[in-house]
Amino acid sequence: MEDKSSLYDMFLKAEKLWKKRKSEDEKESVVKAVKILNRILKEDPDHVLSLILMGGILEFSKGCFQELGLSDEAQAYTKALEYCDRALEIDPLSAEAWACKSEILLLRIGQPAQALDAVKKGMQAFVGGSPSPEDDPKLRLWVGETLYSNKVWALAALGREDEARETLAEGFRHYPGSKFLQETEERFLPAGN
């Protein structure tokens, strides 16, 4: 049995493979990362970081379904949600897990009301969450921007465009100059609106 520090080292290796998937053979990097995560989760089924990363990988691994033993997108998104939900059972204050879940619900499954609920819980966790690797500045930035962007899109999908505009303005107050939120604004408010 692996100790906690070696499991974390394995997680970092899987995360590195996932991050460099765009610069190398995507399928090979994704499959290697998933194999490492499966090994970690076999040793420690409650390894929250691995559960979240697995959810994220399944959300974005469109070209690798067969290699991962999945039949289609629907199965991948269902499994991704299961991993996020499992992470949240263990650590309900994981803003990263809430961000991942909200993105899957909103962008992949098309459930804006449930996504908005996940965003709200994620924002609460982001402010009062437990200390974790989420304290990494780049990850905190991604989580914060993702929660604001997903909230904008969920509100817009629910026909609450004024609230969506207010949320976007609030996001810019927290993350001035955010390219991610600028992209959200450009798609949400096309030129001339």
ABEGO torsion letter per residue (X at the ends): XBBAAAAAAAAAAAAAAAAAAAABBAAAAAAAAAAAAAAAAAABAABAAAAAAAAAAAAAAAAAAAAAGBABAAAAAAAAAAAAAAAAAABAABAAAAAAAAAAAAAAAGBAAAAAAAAAAAAAAAAABBBBAAABAAAAAAAAAAAAAAAAAAAAAAGBAAAAAAAAAAAAAABBGBAAAAAAAAAABBBGX
